[in-house]
Structure formats: structure tokens, C-alpha cells
Amino acid sequence: MKRGINRSSSATQRSHRAQAITGRSLCLLSREPGAGNMKIIPVLLFLAPLALPAGADKDFFSVGSAGSPETKSRFAMLDDVRILANGLLQLGHGLKDFVHKTKGQMNDIFQKLYIFDRSFYELSLQTSEIKEEEEQLRQTTARLQINNEEIKNLSQEMNLKIEDLIQNKIQLQEQVWGLEDKVTKLAIIQPLVQDTKEISSLKAFMEQQDNDIKQLLKTVEDQHVQLDRQHNQIMELEDKLNYIELQELENSFMEEHQEPELIPSAVHKPTAGTYRADGAAADCTALYHTGVQASGVYTIQPNGSEAFNVYCEMKFGTSWTVIQKRVDGSLDFNQTWDAYTNGFGDLNEEFWLGLKKIYSITKQGNYLLRIELQDWRGNRRHIEYSFSLGGPSTNFTLQLSRMSGSIPNALPEHAELRFSTADRAGDTASDSNCPEKHLGGWWHSDCEETNLNGKYVMPRSRGRLDRGKGLYWKPKKGRYYLLKSTKIMIHPTDLKIFD
């Protein structure tokens, strides 16, 4: 009897352990629905041995107690089987839910993979189109560079022809001067028929030479204009190529990280500031070659002078030193000689750098003078000169020689132009009243009608007196160009002076 009771209690304990293990397995499945199918197999293998001993104990008790009146143990075994069956049923439901969740996750993964494949294909098409456009731009740039070289060669040939024609013209003028004596004698002595024919032929030849020279000069002017246009087109194409290269870099970055959408990042541009360092640069061009490539106010120190601030403008792949700037008429340029000598104004707005500072820069070597003009219709023109500037003992005498430009010349060439102001006129009597008439210091010559430091006049002023005192450009045989803004810059022609 005691043996049957011990066996019944042992079966009851096994049933409780099976229920506890089944409950823990269900909790594990409910907590980790995405853990994978590999966790189901160990649970089933662990529960199977528990179910088999329960059945074996049931058979043992049924055989050992066939004639025993104790039926409670048998009912206890049936309850254990039901509990185990209920646990297995719950485990089956848990497995079913786990399978459904796994299928949903797999569907989401397949949908994301499809979206990624489609985005990657579209990105590859865009990259191919960008590469084709880049190749076309490079071919166009190469053609323009070839045309530019051809135009330069043609311009050099024309310059040589012009020089030959000028020499021929000089020789013809000498012959004409020799013929003038013969012409004066015609009033007294009747010329021979042979002399008359010679004079007529020489006159016709001179007229033909003059016409040829005028045509060649006009052709050279057209060639210079065309060269400027070609240069502007090349600069625009280079900007486009740089933009395409930036896009390619961004596309390669996105492909490497496998992102379906392109999010271009902003290009960081360094902000300009005052540059101070030991051994300051000689001018803005030398500063550019040290790695400073942003327009702004910097400190330079030309040879043999004190350091001072200038405004450097980055343009055409280099840096120019700005010596004058006018934009809105906020600054009065009717200043004294001392003000023009030392400089005045704000380097970030309107200013005049100062004759002493300009001279300290230009005495380092040969420089190019560039004047940029803008009228009130938004048209922009420029002109460039090779020039030399004298020191204070010469009243900063200026000599100019036109090099190129998109506007007719309005300043005397190959002449000594002395700077003058209202309180300190030049040495000649002809330009003694020029600063008073034009209201600003300038390199005057017989009060010519061009002064970029004159009074700032709006377009509504129509009077001749106001226009004569305004900010304008007036060629000798051209019309007035009433200006809205001006800028004068200098740049060295030989960079070896800074080595």
C-alpha cells in the first residue's frame, strides 16, 4: 500500500514538472517571436521525454493495482495527461503565431529589397547620363581652346602686318615730305607729265595704305572682343565641369553606402578675413600663391614699406589688388591731396587705396592695370593697360599703354599724366582747374572728359554741367557712358619677382 502511494506521488511530481516546463517554453516563445525556427526543436525534444514517462507510469499503476480499490491515483494520472495535452496545444498555438509573424517579417524584407533594387537601378541611369554630359562638355571645351589658340595666332600675324604697314606708311610720309618741295614749285614752273603721274600714283598708294591700316586695326579690335568672349565661355564651361565632378563624387559616395536617395551636401566656402602672418605677402597675387583663395581684406607688405591692408579679389584663377572701388556714391571723393596720397574709405565698400601704397606695390615690378565699368543698364565693360607710376617727386606721374578691352579707350596713351587735386594742381597751366571742375582727384590731361573719381551722378541728371562732373567714361570720339559702379585693380605681369 505504501509502495502504491509513493508511486502516485512520484507521478504527480513529474506531472507538475512537465506543466512548469511547458509553461516556461510558452513564455519563451511569446517573448521571442523572431528568434528563429532553431529554438523550437530543442523545446520539443525536451518535452517528449517528459510525456513518455507519464504514460509509462500510468501503465505500471494500471497493472500493479488491477484489483486495488484505490482509483484516485488513476484519475490523477488522467489529469496530468490533460494538463500536458493542454500545454502542448498552447505550445502549438504559440508556434502558429510565431510562423505568421516570421512570414510577415520575411515579406517586409522582400519589399525593402525590391525598393532598394529599383532605386539603385535609377541611380545607375542618372550616373550614366551625367557622364555623357561631362564628355560632351569636355569636347566642347577642347574645341574652344583650339579656336582660342587659332585666334591668338591670327592676332599675332595681324599685329606683324600692322607693324609692316606702319613702317611703309612712315616711308611714304618721308617720300611725301620730299614731294612737298616739288609741289610748291608747281605754282611757278609747270610740272612735267611724268612728275604729275608720279604724284598721283603716290597719293593713291598712300590712300590705299591708310585704308588697309584702318581695316586691320578694326579687325584686331574684333579679334580682341572675340578672345574675351572665348575666355568667358571657357570659364563658364570650367564651372560646369567642376559642378559635374562634384555630383559624381556625391553619387559615388551614395553608391558606396547603398542609400536609395541622393541628398547633396552643401559646399563649404571659406570666409574671408584679415590675413596676418610673419613675412606678409608682397601683394594679393603673392598671397594667392600661398593658399589664400577667398576674396576679402588682407594685410600685405611690399618690399621696403610698412604693412597695410588691401582688398584682394579672386578672379580668373588668381588674385588682383583693388586700388579703387565705387558702387553707390556713399563716399565723397572730392578729397584733399593728403587724403588721396594716404587713402580713404572702407575697403569692404567704397574706397581709394592711396597713391603711396599703390606706388609701393608697383615699384616691385611690371604691373597690369584693369578698369571695370558698369552703366545704369547693367552693361559691364572693361579695359586693360600696361602702365608705370612715378613716385611723390613726380606727383605720381602715370603712363598708359592700352592692351585689350571691350570699350574704346578714353585715357591718353604714352603721355605723362600728373595726379592733381583741388588743393594741389599739376605743374602745367592747362590742368590747373580740372579738379575744381570735375570734383575729384585724378590724372588729368587738358581736362579730358574722363574722371572715375568725380561726383556720383544719377541718370536723371541731364544737364551738361552735371554730366561733366559725374562718374562717366568718355572716349575722344565717342558718347558718354554714365556709370553706376567702377573698380580699378592691378596685377603683376611677371610672377618671378616674388620667387
VORO-630601 format. One record per residue (C-alpha): residue number from 1; x, y, z; residue in three letters. Coordinates in Angstrom, 2 decimals, always signed. Last residue first. Layout:
// VORO-630601
     i        c1        c2        c3    aa
   NUM         X         Y         Z   ALA
...
END
This chain:
// VORO-630601
     i        c1        c2        c3    aa
   499    +60.17    +83.91    -56.03   ASP
   498    +58.05    +87.07    -55.88   PHE
   497    +59.62    +88.79    -58.90   ILE
   496    +59.09    +85.59    -60.90   LYS
   495    +55.34    +86.35    -61.13   LEU
   494    +55.84    +88.65    -64.13   ASP
   493    +52.83    +90.66    -65.33   THR
   492    +51.84    +91.72    -61.80   PRO
   491    +48.16    +92.55    -61.19   HIS
   490    +46.38    +95.84    -60.56   ILE
   489    +42.72    +96.69    -59.96   MET
   488    +40.36    +99.61    -60.62   ILE
   487    +36.62    +99.18    -60.00   LYS
   486    +33.73   +101.33    -61.15   THR
   485    +29.99   +101.43    -60.47   SER
   484    +26.87   +103.15    -61.83   LYS
   483    +28.49   +104.84    -64.81   LEU
   482    +27.34   +107.40    -67.38   LEU
   481    +29.00   +106.29    -70.61   TYR
   480    +29.14   +109.49    -72.67   TYR
   479    +29.48   +109.16    -76.43   ARG
   478    +32.53   +108.54    -78.57   GLY
   477    +35.20   +110.42    -80.49   LYS
   476    +37.60   +111.19    -77.64   LYS
   475    +36.25   +108.42    -75.42   PRO
   474    +34.06   +109.48    -72.46   LYS
   473    +33.70   +107.24    -69.39   TRP
   472    +31.50   +108.55    -66.58   TYR
   471    +31.16   +109.48    -62.92   LEU
   470    +29.74   +112.97    -62.91   GLY
   469    +31.16   +116.48    -63.02   LYS
   468    +30.77   +116.90    -66.79   GLY
   467    +27.38   +115.23    -66.53   ARG
   466    +26.27   +117.88    -64.02   ASP
   465    +27.36   +120.73    -66.34   LEU
   464    +25.78   +119.12    -69.42   ARG
   463    +22.41   +118.90    -67.70   GLY
   462    +20.54   +115.61    -67.90   ARG
   461    +20.64   +114.45    -64.28   SER
   460    +18.10   +111.63    -64.09   ARG
   459    +20.89   +109.10    -64.59   PRO
   458    +22.22   +109.59    -61.02   MET
   457    +25.51   +111.44    -60.51   VAL
   456    +28.46   +110.41    -58.28   TYR
   455    +30.95   +113.31    -58.41   LYS
   454    +34.33   +112.56    -59.93   GLY
   453    +36.88   +109.86    -59.05   ASN
   452    +36.46   +107.96    -62.34   LEU
   451    +37.31   +111.07    -64.39   ASN
   450    +37.01   +111.12    -68.18   THR
   449    +36.28   +114.28    -70.16   GLU
   448    +39.84   +115.44    -70.69   GLU
   447    +40.80   +118.46    -68.62   CYS
   446    +43.98   +119.11    -70.66   ASP
   445    +45.42   +115.94    -69.12   SER
   444    +44.14   +114.97    -65.67   HIS
   443    +45.40   +112.03    -63.60   TRP
   442    +42.65   +112.29    -61.00   TRP
   441    +41.49   +113.94    -57.77   GLY
   440    +37.78   +114.78    -57.56   GLY
   439    +35.21   +117.49    -58.16   LEU
   438    +35.41   +117.53    -62.01   HIS
   437    +35.59   +121.30    -62.48   LYS
   436    +37.66   +122.02    -59.36   GLU
   435    +39.96   +119.08    -60.10   PRO
   434    +40.50   +120.33    -63.71   CYS
   433    +41.27   +123.96    -62.84   ASN
   432    +45.09   +123.84    -63.11   SER
   431    +45.11   +121.34    -65.97   ASP
   430    +46.20   +123.69    -68.76   SER
   429    +48.57   +125.66    -66.56   ALA
   428    +51.01   +122.80    -66.27   THR
   427    +52.61   +121.75    -62.96   ASP
   426    +49.62   +119.90    -61.59   GLY
   425    +47.12   +121.28    -59.09   ALA
   424    +47.22   +120.86    -55.32   ARG
   423    +44.15   +121.94    -53.31   ASP
   422    +41.60   +120.84    -55.94   ALA
   421    +43.52   +117.62    -56.63   THR
   420    +46.19   +116.61    -59.13   SER
   419    +47.89   +113.47    -60.46   PHE
   418    +50.30   +114.06    -63.32   ARG
   417    +49.73   +112.31    -66.65   LEU
   416    +52.91   +111.72    -68.65   GLU
   415    +51.84   +110.60    -72.13   ALA
   414    +52.21   +107.27    -73.94   HIS
   413    +48.43   +106.87    -74.08   GLU
   412    +45.76   +109.43    -73.24   PRO
   411    +42.69   +107.98    -71.47   LEU
   410    +39.30   +107.29    -73.08   ALA
   409    +39.97   +103.99    -74.86   ASN
   408    +37.02   +102.33    -76.53   PRO
   407    +35.23    +99.54    -74.58   ILE
   406    +35.62    +95.74    -74.56   SER
   405    +39.29    +95.64    -73.58   GLY
   404    +42.87    +94.93    -74.53   SER
   403    +46.45    +96.20    -74.07   MET
   402    +46.28   +100.00    -73.93   ARG
   401    +49.52   +101.76    -72.99   SER
   400    +49.48   +104.11    -70.01   LEU
   399    +51.92   +106.48    -68.25   GLN
   398    +51.10   +107.86    -64.80   LEU
   397    +53.03   +110.55    -62.89   THR
   396    +52.78   +110.21    -59.11   PHE
   395    +53.35   +113.94    -58.47   ASN
   394    +56.85   +113.42    -59.89   THR
   393    +58.67   +113.68    -56.53   SER
   392    +55.96   +111.51    -54.93   PRO
   391    +56.86   +108.49    -57.09   GLY
   390    +56.11   +107.61    -60.68   GLY
   389    +53.63   +105.02    -61.90   LEU
   388    +54.10   +102.78    -64.94   SER
   387    +51.39   +101.17    -67.03   PHE
   386    +50.27    +98.24    -69.15   SER
   385    +46.61    +98.84    -69.72   TYR
   384    +43.39    +96.82    -69.52   GLU
   383    +39.81    +97.79    -70.39   ILE
   382    +36.49    +96.56    -69.05   HIS
   381    +32.78    +96.67    -69.82   ARG
   380    +29.62    +95.65    -67.96   ARG
   379    +26.09    +96.52    -69.07   ASN
   378    +23.58    +96.69    -66.19   GLY
   377    +21.50    +99.48    -67.71   ARG
   376    +22.93   +102.07    -65.30   TRP
   375    +26.47   +101.52    -66.59   ASP
   374    +29.09    +99.14    -65.20   GLN
   373    +32.86    +99.66    -65.55   LEU
   372    +35.92    +97.51    -64.81   GLU
   371    +39.41    +99.08    -65.12   ILE
   370    +42.43    +96.72    -65.21   ARG
   369    +46.02    +97.98    -64.75   LEU
   368    +48.80    +95.44    -65.41   LEU
   367    +52.05    +95.55    -63.42   TYR
   366    +55.79    +95.46    -64.06   ASN
   365    +57.99    +95.14    -60.97   GLY
   364    +58.32    +95.94    -57.24   GLN
   363    +57.73    +99.67    -57.88   LYS
   362    +54.05    +98.83    -58.43   THR
   361    +53.32    +97.90    -54.80   ILE
   360    +54.99   +100.86    -53.06   SER
   359    +53.42   +103.18    -55.68   TYR
   358    +49.90   +101.94    -54.92   ILE
   357    +50.51   +102.42    -51.19   LYS
   356    +51.79   +105.95    -51.67   LYS
   355    +48.94   +106.84    -54.03   LEU
   354    +46.21   +105.71    -51.60   GLY
   353    +43.72   +102.83    -51.57   LEU
   352    +40.65   +104.85    -52.63   TRP
   351    +37.47   +103.44    -51.09   PHE
   350    +33.81   +102.41    -51.43   GLU
   349    +32.61    +99.24    -49.60   GLU
   348    +34.68    +96.49    -47.94   ASN
   347    +37.89    +98.56    -48.01   LEU
   346    +36.10   +101.45    -46.27   ASP
   345    +37.13   +104.97    -47.37   GLY
   344    +40.39   +106.93    -47.61   PHE
   343    +43.95   +106.69    -48.93   GLY
   342    +47.31   +108.18    -47.88   ASN
   341    +48.08   +110.24    -51.00   THR
   340    +44.46   +110.85    -51.97   TYR
   339    +43.72   +112.10    -48.45   ALA
   338    +46.85   +114.27    -48.40   ASP
   337    +45.91   +115.86    -51.75   TRP
   336    +42.46   +116.75    -50.48   THR
   335    +39.16   +114.96    -51.11   GLN
   334    +36.22   +115.33    -53.52   ASN
   333    +35.67   +111.55    -53.49   PHE
   332    +32.61   +111.75    -51.21   ASP
   331    +31.59   +108.22    -50.15   LEU
   330    +28.02   +106.80    -50.35   SER
   329    +28.01   +107.18    -54.15   GLY
   328    +26.61   +103.67    -54.72   ASP
   327    +29.30   +101.29    -56.02   VAL
   326    +32.75   +102.87    -56.27   ARG
   325    +36.01   +100.95    -55.87   LYS
   324    +39.67   +101.95    -56.22   GLN
   323    +43.03   +100.23    -55.63   ILE
   322    +41.94    +96.56    -55.80   VAL
   321    +44.85    +94.06    -55.70   THR
   320    +44.01    +91.15    -58.00   TRP
   319    +44.09    +87.42    -57.14   SER
   318    +44.41    +84.42    -59.47   THR
   317    +42.29    +81.85    -61.32   GLY
   316    +40.47    +84.42    -63.46   PHE
   315    +39.28    +86.37    -60.38   LYS
   314    +39.93    +86.43    -56.63   MET
   313    +39.60    +89.99    -55.37   GLU
   312    +42.03    +91.18    -52.70   CYS
   311    +41.14    +94.29    -50.65   TYR
   310    +44.18    +95.89    -49.05   VAL
   309    +45.52    +96.34    -45.51   ASN
   308    +48.94    +97.79    -44.69   PHE
   307    +52.46    +96.60    -43.82   ALA
   306    +55.23    +99.21    -43.93   GLU
   305    +57.42    +99.64    -46.98   SER
   304    +60.75    +98.42    -48.43   GLY
   303    +59.36    +95.45    -50.32   ASN
   302    +55.58    +95.32    -50.31   PRO
   301    +53.87    +94.29    -47.05   GLN
   300    +50.39    +92.83    -47.33   ILE
   299    +47.47    +92.51    -44.88   THR
   298    +44.20    +91.05    -46.10   TYR
   297    +40.62    +92.22    -46.73   VAL
   296    +38.44    +89.85    -48.76   GLY
   295    +38.17    +87.49    -51.71   SER
   294    +38.92    +83.84    -50.94   ALA
   293    +41.90    +81.87    -52.30   GLN
   292    +44.63    +82.09    -49.65   VAL
   291    +46.99    +79.20    -50.49   GLY
   290    +50.42    +80.90    -50.51   THR
   289    +50.02    +81.55    -54.25   HIS
   288    +47.05    +83.81    -53.53   TYR
   287    +49.14    +85.97    -51.17   LEU
   286    +51.65    +86.56    -53.99   ALA
   285    +48.78    +87.75    -56.18   THR
   284    +47.35    +89.92    -53.39   CYS
   283    +50.63    +91.84    -52.93   ASP
   282    +54.11    +91.46    -51.40   ALA
   281    +52.98    +88.78    -48.93   ALA
   280    +53.46    +89.19    -45.16   ALA
   279    +56.60    +87.71    -43.56   GLY
   278    +55.09    +86.63    -40.25   ASP
   277    +51.38    +86.23    -40.66   ALA
   276    +48.25    +88.35    -40.74   ARG
   275    +45.32    +87.62    -43.05   TYR
   274    +42.23    +89.70    -42.32   THR
   273    +39.17    +87.68    -43.17   GLY
   272    +37.42    +85.91    -45.99   ALA
   271    +35.05    +83.06    -45.22   THR
   270    +35.95    +79.65    -46.57   PRO
   269    +33.32    +78.07    -48.82   LYS
   268    +31.66    +74.87    -47.71   HIS
   267    +29.73    +73.06    -50.42   VAL
   266    +26.30    +71.99    -49.16   ALA
   265    +25.59    +68.26    -49.08   SER
   264    +23.63    +66.53    -51.81   PRO
   263    +20.91    +64.12    -50.53   ILE
   262    +20.54    +61.34    -53.10   LEU
   261    +18.03    +58.63    -52.16   GLU
   260    +18.48    +54.84    -52.34   PRO
   259    +21.42    +54.63    -49.91   GLU
   258    +23.91    +51.84    -50.60   GLN
   257    +26.85    +53.37    -48.64   HIS
   256    +29.30    +53.04    -51.54   GLU
   255    +26.64    +54.01    -54.05   GLU
   254    +25.89    +57.23    -52.13   MET
   253    +29.56    +58.24    -52.03   PHE
   252    +29.97    +57.51    -55.74   SER
   251    +26.96    +59.73    -56.46   ASN
   250    +28.34    +62.57    -54.31   GLU
   249    +31.71    +62.43    -56.08   LEU
   248    +29.97    +62.38    -59.44   GLU
   247    +27.92    +65.44    -58.48   GLN
   246    +31.08    +67.33    -57.51   LEU
   245    +32.67    +66.39    -60.84   GLU
   244    +29.59    +67.73    -62.60   ILE
   243    +29.84    +71.07    -60.72   TYR
   242    +33.55    +71.40    -61.56   ASN
   241    +32.78    +70.69    -65.22   LEU
   240    +30.07    +73.36    -65.22   LYS
   239    +32.45    +75.92    -63.71   ASP
   238    +35.08    +75.04    -66.32   GLU
   237    +32.49    +75.53    -69.04   LEU
   236    +31.66    +79.00    -67.71   GLU
   235    +35.36    +79.97    -67.62   MET
   234    +35.83    +78.70    -71.19   ILE
   233    +32.87    +80.76    -72.37   GLN
   232    +34.28    +83.89    -70.71   ASN
   231    +37.66    +83.34    -72.39   HIS
   230    +36.02    +82.84    -75.78   GLN
   229    +34.11    +86.09    -75.35   ARG
   228    +37.28    +87.96    -74.45   ASP
   227    +39.05    +86.50    -77.47   LEU
   226    +36.17    +87.61    -79.71   GLN
   225    +36.49    +91.17    -78.44   VAL
   224    +40.24    +91.10    -79.06   HIS
   223    +39.68    +89.74    -82.58   GLN
   222    +37.18    +92.49    -83.33   ASP
   221    +39.71    +95.12    -82.27   GLU
   220    +42.36    +93.45    -84.45   VAL
   219    +40.00    +93.51    -87.42   THR
   218    +39.32    +97.21    -86.90   LYS
   217    +43.02    +97.93    -86.82   LEU
   216    +43.48    +95.88    -89.97   LEU
   215    +40.75    +97.80    -91.76   GLN
   214    +42.24   +101.14    -90.72   LYS
   213    +45.71   +100.06    -91.88   ILE
   212    +44.37    +98.92    -95.24   ASP
   211    +42.54   +102.22    -95.74   ASN
   210    +45.68   +104.20    -94.95   ASP
   209    +47.72   +102.07    -97.36   GLN
   208    +45.20   +102.64   -100.16   GLN
   207    +45.26   +106.37    -99.54   GLU
   206    +49.05   +106.34    -99.63   MET
   205    +49.08   +104.39   -102.92   PHE
   204    +46.63   +106.81   -104.49   ALA
   203    +48.73   +109.76   -103.40   LYS
   202    +51.92   +108.14   -104.71   LEU
   201    +50.30   +107.38   -108.08   SER
   200    +49.08   +110.94   -108.42   SER
   199    +52.49   +112.40   -107.56   ILE
   198    +54.29   +110.11   -110.03   GLU
   197    +51.81   +110.92   -112.79   LYS
   196    +52.32   +114.62   -112.26   THR
   195    +56.11   +114.21   -112.28   ASP
   194    +55.97   +112.33   -115.63   GLN
   193    +53.72   +114.99   -117.20   VAL
   192    +56.23   +117.66   -116.30   LEU
   191    +55.33   +120.27   -113.83   PRO
   190    +54.66   +123.89   -114.87   GLN
   189    +57.11   +126.07   -113.00   ILE
   188    +55.98   +128.74   -110.60   ILE
   187    +52.95   +127.26   -108.86   ALA
   186    +54.40   +123.79   -109.42   LEU
   185    +57.40   +124.67   -107.31   LYS
   184    +55.43   +124.21   -104.12   THR
   183    +54.51   +120.70   -105.28   VAL
   182    +58.16   +119.78   -105.80   LYS
   181    +59.01   +120.84   -102.29   ASP
   180    +56.09   +118.82   -100.99   GLU
   179    +57.44   +115.77   -102.81   LEU
   178    +60.18   +115.20   -100.27   GLY
   177    +57.61   +115.35    -97.50   TRP
   176    +55.56   +112.84    -99.44   VAL
   175    +58.55   +110.50    -99.65   GLN
   174    +59.04   +110.73    -95.91   GLU
   173    +55.34   +110.06    -95.45   GLN
   172    +55.67   +107.01    -97.67   LEU
   171    +58.49   +105.65    -95.54   GLN
   170    +56.45   +106.18    -92.39   ILE
   169    +53.45   +104.48    -94.01   LYS
   168    +55.57   +101.52    -95.00   ASN
   167    +56.76   +101.19    -91.42   GLN
   166    +53.18   +101.38    -90.22   ILE
   165    +52.18    +98.74    -92.75   LEU
   164    +54.90    +96.40    -91.52   ASP
   163    +53.77    +96.93    -87.91   GLU
   162    +50.19    +96.24    -88.91   ILE
   161    +51.24    +93.04    -90.64   LYS
   160    +53.03    +91.89    -87.51   LEU
   159    +49.97    +92.68    -85.41   ASN
   158    +47.83    +90.76    -87.87   MET
   157    +50.03    +87.70    -87.54   GLU
   156    +49.82    +87.92    -83.76   GLN
   155    +46.03    +88.18    -83.93   SER
   154    +45.85    +85.14    -86.20   LEU
   153    +47.94    +83.15    -83.74   ASN
   152    +45.68    +84.23    -80.88   LYS
   151    +42.58    +83.34    -82.90   ILE
   150    +43.97    +79.88    -83.63   GLU
   149    +44.79    +79.34    -79.96   GLU
   148    +41.26    +80.35    -78.94   ASN
   147    +39.76    +78.07    -81.57   ASN
   146    +41.74    +75.14    -80.13   ILE
   145    +40.62    +76.07    -76.63   GLN
   144    +37.02    +76.25    -77.79   LEU
   143    +37.26    +72.81    -79.36   ARG
   142    +38.72    +71.32    -76.18   ALA
   141    +35.99    +72.92    -74.09   THR
   140    +33.30    +71.48    -76.37   THR
   139    +34.84    +68.01    -76.07   GLN
   138    +34.97    +68.34    -72.30   ARG
   137    +31.36    +69.48    -72.19   LEU
   136    +30.26    +66.47    -74.26   GLN
   135    +32.16    +64.07    -72.01   GLU
   134    +30.57    +65.62    -68.91   GLU
   133    +27.09    +65.28    -70.43   GLU
   132    +27.71    +61.57    -71.10   GLU
   131    +29.00    +61.02    -67.56   LYS
   130    +25.93    +62.72    -66.10   ILE
   129    +23.61    +60.49    -68.16   GLU
   128    +25.39    +57.32    -66.99   SER
   127    +25.16    +58.43    -63.34   THR
   126    +21.43    +59.08    -63.71   GLN
   125    +20.89    +55.55    -65.09   LEU
   124    +22.93    +54.00    -62.24   SER
   123    +20.81    +55.89    -59.69   LEU
   122    +17.59    +54.58    -61.27   GLU
   121    +18.88    +50.99    -60.99   TYR
   120    +19.91    +51.51    -57.35   PHE
   119    +16.46    +52.87    -56.52   SER
   118    +14.72    +49.82    -58.11   ARG
   117    +16.97    +47.34    -56.32   ASP
   116    +16.44    +49.13    -52.97   PHE
   115    +12.65    +49.11    -53.36   ILE
   114    +12.70    +45.36    -54.13   TYR
   113    +14.92    +44.62    -51.14   LEU
   112    +12.56    +46.59    -48.90   LYS
   111     +9.58    +44.52    -50.16   GLN
   110    +11.46    +41.22    -49.61   PHE
   109    +12.34    +42.23    -46.03   ILE
   108     +8.75    +43.21    -45.28   ASP
   107     +7.51    +39.86    -46.64   ASN
   106    +10.04    +37.98    -44.46   MET
   105     +8.84    +39.88    -41.39   GLN
   104     +5.26    +38.96    -42.14   GLY
   103     +6.17    +35.28    -42.64   LYS
   102     +8.01    +35.25    -39.30   THR
   101     +4.98    +36.71    -37.56   LYS
   100     +2.75    +34.02    -39.03   HIS
    99     +5.19    +31.26    -38.04   VAL
    98     +5.42    +32.58    -34.45   PHE
    97     +1.65    +32.68    -34.18   ASP
    96     +1.50    +29.02    -35.24   LYS
    95     +4.25    +28.04    -32.80   LEU
    94     +2.39    +29.71    -29.96   GLY
    93     -0.78    +27.89    -30.95   HIS
    92     +1.13    +24.60    -30.94   GLY
    91     +2.61    +25.39    -27.50   LEU
    90     -0.87    +26.08    -26.23   GLN
    89     -1.94    +22.66    -27.52   LEU
    88     +1.13    +21.04    -25.94   LEU
    87     +0.27    +22.63    -22.60   GLY
    86     -3.35    +21.42    -22.89   ASN
    85     -2.08    +17.91    -23.66   ALA
    84     +0.19    +18.03    -20.61   LEU
    83     -2.67    +19.21    -18.43   ILE
    82     -4.91    +16.50    -19.84   ARG
    81     -2.27    +13.85    -19.24   VAL
    80     -1.79    +15.05    -15.65   ASP
    79     -5.50    +14.93    -15.07   ASP
    78     -5.56    +11.36    -16.37   LEU
    77     -2.77    +10.42    -13.97   MET
    76     -4.69    +11.89    -11.03   ALA
    75     -7.72     +9.91    -12.09   PHE
    74     -5.66     +6.70    -11.89   ARG
    73     -4.27     +7.67     -8.48   SER
    72     -7.75     +8.27     -7.20   LYS
    71     -8.90     +4.80     -8.18   THR
    70     -7.60     +3.00     -5.00   GLU
    69     -9.81     -0.09     -4.81   PRO
    68     -6.96     -2.36     -5.92   SER
    67     -7.68     -5.36     -8.21   GLY
    66     -5.68     -4.14    -11.12   ALA
    65     -3.27     -2.14     -8.99   SER
    64     +0.11     -3.21    -10.33   GLY
    63     -1.04     -3.38    -13.94   VAL
    62     -2.80     +0.00    -14.04   SER
    61     -0.05     +1.55    -11.94   PHE
    60     +2.58     +0.48    -14.39   PHE
    59     +0.57     +1.58    -17.39   ASP
    58     +0.14     +5.09    -15.93   LYS
    57     +3.80     +5.29    -15.00   ASP
    56     +4.70     +4.52    -18.60   ALA
    55     +2.39     +7.22    -19.88   GLY
    54     +4.00     +9.85    -17.62   ALA
    53     +7.43     +8.61    -18.53   PRO
    52     +6.69     +9.31    -22.21   LEU
    51     +5.43    +12.88    -21.82   ALA
    50     +8.58    +14.13    -20.07   LEU
    49    +10.81    +12.54    -22.67   PRO
    48     +8.99    +14.46    -25.41   ALA
    47     +9.16    +17.91    -23.69   LEU
    46    +12.94    +18.45    -24.13   PHE
    45    +12.99    +17.36    -27.75   LEU
    44    +10.07    +19.69    -28.43   LEU
    43    +11.85    +22.63    -26.75   VAL
    42    +15.16    +21.89    -28.53   PRO
    41    +13.39    +21.87    -31.93   ILE
    40    +11.51    +25.17    -31.47   ILE
    39    +14.64    +27.34    -30.88   LYS
    38    +16.08    +26.62    -34.37   MET
    37    +12.97    +28.05    -36.07   ASN
    36    +14.09    +31.64    -35.49   GLY
    35    +14.23    +34.15    -32.60   ALA
    34    +11.55    +36.36    -34.13   GLY
    33     +8.70    +35.60    -31.72   PRO
    32    +10.92    +35.92    -28.64   GLU
    31     +8.69    +36.75    -25.66   ARG
    30     +5.76    +34.51    -26.68   SER
    29     +8.10    +31.63    -27.48   LEU
    28     +9.88    +31.86    -24.13   LEU
    27     +6.57    +32.15    -22.24   CYS
    26     +5.33    +29.04    -23.99   LEU
    25     +8.50    +27.16    -23.09   SER
    24     +8.22    +28.25    -19.46   ARG
    23     +4.63    +27.00    -19.30   GLY
    22     +5.60    +23.64    -20.80   THR
    21     +8.47    +23.24    -18.30   ILE
    20     +6.12    +24.03    -15.38   ALA
    19     +3.47    +21.65    -16.65   GLN
    18     +6.04    +18.86    -17.13   ALA
    17     +7.40    +19.42    -13.59   ARG
    16     +3.91    +19.24    -12.17   HIS
    15     +3.26    +15.97    -13.98   SER
    14     +6.54    +14.51    -12.70   ARG
    13     +5.57    +15.43     -9.14   GLN
    12     +2.19    +13.73     -9.54   THR
    11     +3.86    +10.61    -10.90   ALA
    10     +6.15    +10.45     -7.82   SER
     9     +3.16    +10.96     -5.51   SER
     8     +1.37     +8.04     -7.15   SER
     7     +4.47     +5.80     -6.93   ARG
     6     +4.85     +6.55     -3.22   ASN
     5     +1.18     +5.80     -2.58   ILE
     4     +1.42     +2.49     -4.42   GLY
     3     +4.52     +1.45     -2.37   ARG
     2     +2.80     +2.38     +0.86   LYS
     1     +0.00     +0.00     +0.00   MET
END
